[in-house]
Amino acid sequence: MENRTVNLAISTTKLTLRTIISGIRKYLQHREKVKEKKGRDPAVHGKQSVKKLLGQNQGAANAEIGFGNLQDIQDGAVVILGTGIGGCLIKDHKVHTGKHFSAGEFSFIKTNNLDPFTWNHAWCTRNGISGLLQRVQEALETDKEYTGIEIFEMANKGNEKVIAGIDAFAKEVATQIFNVHIIFDCEKVAIGGGISAQPLLIELINKNMNEIFDNLHFDVYHPEIVPCKFRNDANLIGALYQHIQTFK
């Protein structure tokens, strides 16, 4: 019944963004009706619950694997730049969660061996949105607070100090992506989160990654860094992809 509900919502000839979102919304509505009718969580039958399907970072990764910028890879990673750092590893074209479901918890990565006990140098602190603000404040020598939109507006107007602050931020992002790559051997890394829509940020992350590899002096594969294709609806699209894979 559930599979037919989704199939009716999806064109058999071409998956567009509109039909994908429409399909998953119809699926969610159907699941809620089933849950209300039976008075119990549908997960009792051994199928993934909607809550699990919509896992924050796994949803974004599944969207990119199924319909986005990671369709053509077997191994890679998704890094979500937001309040903290979201993440997900992809192995054999599937989300890799690890035995204890903690693979890709990039927020917890320590960036300074002199301070491994506090959150001051955790990756989520250094490269969450507060980390971007801090780098820009340092470059401007000010305590004034800016939103992400304001920061990139200033940068796109040519403010060299702001660009330098974003570049310092991007260098830290590139360094940790490099570390993830060295451990996991990524073909591609997709960058998500609201600020990933800024071409300047992706450009500066790639610039810094190129500099890291230029100074490595070893023959190590250089992964492609790309923005995520899907943003606000990534979890819905990823949940639909996971459902299709489950019932195909």
C-alpha positions as CSV (number, residue, x, y, z in Angstrom):
1,M,0.0,0.0,0.0
2,E,2.7,2.5,1.0
3,N,4.8,1.7,-2.1
4,R,1.8,2.3,-4.3
5,T,1.1,5.6,-2.6
6,V,4.6,6.9,-3.5
7,N,4.5,5.4,-7.0
8,L,1.3,7.2,-7.8
9,A,3.0,10.5,-6.8
10,I,6.1,10.1,-9.0
11,S,6.3,10.2,-12.8
12,T,7.7,7.0,-14.2
13,T,9.5,8.9,-17.0
14,K,11.4,11.7,-15.2
15,L,12.0,12.7,-11.6
16,T,11.9,16.5,-11.2
17,L,12.4,18.4,-8.0
18,R,8.7,19.2,-7.9
19,T,7.6,15.6,-8.3
20,I,10.2,14.4,-5.8
21,I,9.0,16.8,-3.1
22,S,5.3,16.1,-3.9
23,G,5.9,12.3,-3.7
24,I,7.6,12.4,-0.3
25,R,4.9,14.7,1.1
26,K,2.2,12.4,-0.1
27,Y,4.2,9.5,1.5
28,L,4.4,11.3,4.8
29,Q,0.7,12.1,4.8
30,H,-0.1,8.5,4.1
31,R,2.2,7.3,6.9
32,E,0.5,9.6,9.4
33,K,-2.9,8.2,8.4
34,V,-1.7,4.7,8.9
35,K,-0.2,5.6,12.2
36,E,-3.5,7.2,13.4
37,K,-5.6,4.3,12.2
38,K,-3.4,1.6,13.8
39,G,-2.6,3.7,16.9
40,R,1.0,2.6,16.9
41,D,4.4,3.4,15.4
42,P,4.7,1.7,12.0
43,A,8.2,0.9,12.9
44,V,7.0,-2.1,14.9
45,H,6.8,-4.0,11.6
46,G,10.5,-3.7,11.1
47,K,10.4,-0.9,8.5
48,Q,12.2,2.4,8.9
49,S,10.1,5.0,10.6
50,V,9.6,8.5,9.1
51,K,11.7,9.9,11.9
52,K,14.6,7.7,11.0
53,L,14.2,8.4,7.3
54,L,14.5,12.1,8.0
55,G,17.7,11.9,9.9
56,Q,19.1,15.3,9.5
57,N,22.5,14.6,7.9
58,Q,21.6,11.2,6.3
59,G,18.7,12.8,4.6
60,A,20.9,15.4,2.9
61,A,23.4,12.7,1.9
62,N,20.7,10.4,0.5
63,A,19.3,13.4,-1.5
64,E,22.8,14.0,-3.1
65,I,23.4,10.2,-3.7
66,G,20.0,9.7,-5.3
67,F,19.4,12.9,-7.3
68,G,22.1,15.4,-6.6
69,N,25.8,16.0,-7.0
70,L,27.0,12.7,-5.6
71,Q,25.1,10.4,-7.9
72,D,28.3,9.3,-9.7
73,I,30.4,8.3,-6.7
74,Q,30.9,5.2,-4.5
75,D,32.8,6.8,-1.6
76,G,32.5,10.4,-0.4
77,A,31.3,12.7,2.3
78,V,28.8,15.4,3.0
79,V,29.7,18.3,5.3
80,I,26.9,20.6,6.4
81,L,28.0,24.0,7.6
82,G,25.3,25.4,10.0
83,T,25.1,26.3,13.6
84,G,27.6,23.4,14.1
85,I,29.0,20.9,11.6
86,G,26.7,18.2,10.3
87,G,28.2,15.3,8.4
88,C,27.8,12.0,6.7
89,L,30.1,9.4,5.2
90,I,29.2,7.5,2.0
91,K,30.5,4.0,1.4
92,D,29.7,1.9,-1.7
93,H,27.1,4.5,-2.7
94,K,25.2,4.2,0.6
95,V,25.2,6.2,3.8
96,H,27.7,4.7,6.2
97,T,26.5,5.0,9.8
98,G,29.0,2.7,11.5
99,K,28.2,0.0,14.1
100,H,27.2,2.6,16.7
101,F,25.6,5.0,14.3
102,S,28.2,7.7,15.0
103,A,30.1,7.7,11.7
104,G,30.3,11.2,10.3
105,E,29.7,13.1,13.5
106,F,32.1,15.8,12.4
107,S,31.1,18.3,15.0
108,F,33.1,16.4,17.6
109,I,36.4,16.5,15.7
110,K,39.1,18.2,17.8
111,T,41.2,20.7,16.0
112,N,43.7,21.6,18.7
113,N,45.7,18.9,20.6
114,L,46.4,21.5,23.4
115,D,42.7,21.8,24.2
116,P,41.0,18.4,23.7
117,F,38.7,18.7,26.7
118,T,36.5,21.7,25.9
119,W,34.4,22.7,22.9
120,N,36.5,25.8,22.2
121,H,38.4,24.0,19.4
122,A,35.9,21.4,18.3
123,W,35.2,21.6,14.6
124,C,31.6,22.7,15.2
125,T,32.9,25.7,17.1
126,R,35.6,26.6,14.7
127,N,33.5,26.3,11.5
128,G,29.9,26.7,12.6
129,I,28.3,30.1,11.8
130,S,29.8,31.5,15.1
131,G,33.2,30.5,13.8
132,L,32.7,32.4,10.6
133,L,31.6,35.5,12.5
134,Q,34.7,35.2,14.7
135,R,37.0,35.0,11.7
136,V,35.4,38.1,10.1
137,Q,35.5,40.0,13.4
138,E,39.2,39.3,13.8
139,A,39.8,40.5,10.2
140,L,37.8,43.7,10.7
141,E,39.2,44.2,14.3
142,T,35.7,44.7,15.7
143,D,33.3,43.1,18.1
144,K,30.3,44.0,16.0
145,E,28.1,41.1,15.1
146,Y,27.0,40.3,11.6
147,T,24.6,37.7,10.1
148,G,25.9,35.3,7.5
149,I,23.9,37.3,4.9
150,E,25.6,40.6,5.9
151,I,29.0,39.0,5.9
152,F,28.7,37.8,2.3
153,E,27.0,41.0,1.2
154,M,30.1,42.8,2.3
155,A,32.4,40.3,0.7
156,N,30.5,40.3,-2.6
157,K,30.9,44.1,-2.6
158,G,34.7,43.7,-2.5
159,N,35.5,44.3,1.2
160,E,39.0,42.8,1.3
161,K,39.1,42.4,5.1
162,V,35.8,40.4,5.1
163,I,37.1,38.3,2.2
164,A,40.2,37.6,4.3
165,G,38.1,36.5,7.2
166,I,36.1,34.2,5.1
167,D,39.3,32.9,3.6
168,A,40.7,32.1,7.0
169,F,37.4,30.3,7.8
170,A,37.6,28.4,4.5
171,K,41.2,27.3,5.2
172,E,40.0,25.6,8.4
173,V,37.2,23.9,6.6
174,A,39.5,22.7,3.9
175,T,42.0,21.4,6.4
176,Q,39.4,19.2,8.2
177,I,37.9,18.0,4.9
178,F,41.5,17.0,3.9
179,N,41.8,15.0,7.2
180,V,38.4,13.3,6.5
181,H,39.6,12.5,3.0
182,I,42.9,11.1,4.1
183,I,41.1,8.7,6.5
184,F,38.2,7.8,4.2
185,D,39.5,8.3,0.6
186,C,36.7,10.4,-0.8
187,E,35.9,10.8,-4.5
188,K,33.9,13.9,-3.8
189,V,32.9,16.0,-0.8
190,A,29.6,17.9,-1.0
191,I,29.2,21.1,1.1
192,G,25.7,21.9,2.4
193,G,24.1,24.4,4.8
194,G,22.8,27.8,4.0
195,I,26.2,29.4,3.4
196,S,27.0,26.7,0.8
197,A,24.9,28.7,-1.6
198,Q,27.6,31.4,-1.7
199,P,29.9,30.7,-4.6
200,L,32.7,32.6,-2.9
201,L,32.8,30.2,0.0
202,I,33.1,27.1,-2.3
203,E,35.7,28.9,-4.3
204,L,37.8,29.7,-1.2
205,I,37.5,26.2,0.2
206,N,38.7,24.8,-3.1
207,K,41.5,27.4,-3.2
208,N,42.8,26.3,0.2
209,M,42.4,22.6,-0.6
210,N,44.5,23.1,-3.7
211,E,47.2,24.8,-1.6
212,I,47.2,21.9,0.9
213,F,47.7,19.4,-1.9
214,D,50.3,21.6,-3.7
215,N,52.4,21.5,-0.5
216,L,51.8,17.9,0.3
217,H,54.4,16.6,-2.2
218,F,52.9,13.1,-2.2
219,D,50.8,11.5,-4.9
220,V,47.4,11.5,-3.1
221,Y,44.0,11.6,-4.8
222,H,42.5,15.1,-4.7
223,P,38.7,14.9,-4.2
224,E,36.4,17.2,-5.9
225,I,34.6,19.7,-3.6
226,V,31.1,20.7,-4.7
227,P,28.1,22.4,-3.2
228,C,25.1,20.3,-2.3
229,K,22.4,20.5,-5.0
230,F,19.5,20.4,-2.5
231,R,19.1,22.6,0.5
232,N,15.7,23.2,2.2
233,D,14.0,20.1,0.9
234,A,17.1,17.8,1.2
235,N,15.7,15.7,4.0
236,L,12.4,15.1,2.2
237,I,14.2,14.2,-1.0
238,G,16.6,12.0,0.8
239,A,13.8,10.2,2.6
240,L,12.1,9.5,-0.7
241,Y,15.3,8.1,-2.1
242,Q,15.7,5.8,0.9
243,H,12.1,4.7,0.6
244,I,12.6,3.9,-3.1
245,Q,15.7,1.9,-2.4
246,T,13.9,0.0,0.4
247,F,11.0,-1.1,-1.7
248,K,12.5,-1.5,-5.2
